Amino acid sequence: MRADPPPRLLWPKDLDRRPIAGRAEREARTLGGKWFDELSVGEVFQHPIHRTLTETDNILFSAMTHNPAQLHLDEEYCRAETEFGQRIVNSAFTLGLMVGISVGDTTLGTAVANLGWDEVRFPKPLFHGDTIRVETEVLELRESRSRPDQGIVTFLHRAFNQHGDLVAHCKRAGLQRKKPAAA
């Protein structure tokens, strides 16, 4: 005699059997990303998220990335031996935060892949207690030759401190989905 299989529990993800493109469209509408065909060259996003950088941010990021640079970790060294007189925030953290702040307004739910960063620059350092704000400009849009439902976007990200000083900027290329045809 065969036993019946146990009843299958339905999770919310099991209830939605729409195609992946429908799911991506719904996620983008909920989460805020833009489709490739919704972007225009010259468009500038003033991201509403601002972030005050803490000593903990700097120490944890430096530790997690195995970066023992005295500039990030040794207050006495920085007071005595550097022009800054205090520790500076790890620039890799600044880069990641600058791009991360932009995601909610630009690529969340619509990005396929990050293709690369170019011309990464840090004209001024950030210190513990500084607050950054970020803006993003769309520099280029190019249809993908191999993926008709996607395009390549080049963004220019800029980060400013609380005084309005430019502290970081970079170009970033990403592969972005086009808006799916209505189902």
Buried (B, 14 or more C-beta within 10 A) or exposed (E): EEEEEEEEEEEEEEEEEEEEBBBBBEBBEEBBBBBBEEBEEEBEBEBEBEBEBEEEBBBEBBEEEEBEEEBBBBEEEBEEEBEEEEBBBBBBBBBEBBBBBBBBBBBBBBBBEEEEBEEBEBEBBBBBEBEBBBBBBBBEBEEBEEEEEBBBBBBBBBBBBEEEEEBBBBBBBBBBBBBBEEE
